[in-house]
Amino acid sequence: MAKTAASVERDRRALDLRVEGRSFSSIAKELEFPRAVDANAAFNRALRRCTDEERKAVVERELKRLDALAKATDAVDDEKATQRARAIKGLRARLLAD
């Protein structure tokens, strides 16, 4: 997909909303992405365009958020815990990919 100014701007808005603490589901709804995973992809594209300093700060914040989610997984049943752990692992991998 070609990078248009509108798509770059939309990706950046996804990153800004996530930094504000919004879930990928709510970002997808607000920015009219089909699914939360699409909002996550936009967030990660925007993250790759950030300066090294900004990227480091955002990644650090996001890793803390994922760690908190992982801890909260202990309070749910085994099936949900497994599903959530797999989702967190995927989010972490996409976040840390170069």
Buried (B, 14 or more C-beta within 10 A) or exposed (E): EEEEEEEBEBBBBBBEBBBEEBEBBBBBEEBEBEEBBBBBBBBBBBBEEBEEEEBEEBBEEBBEBBEEBBEEBEEEEEEEBEEBEEBBEEBBEBBEEE
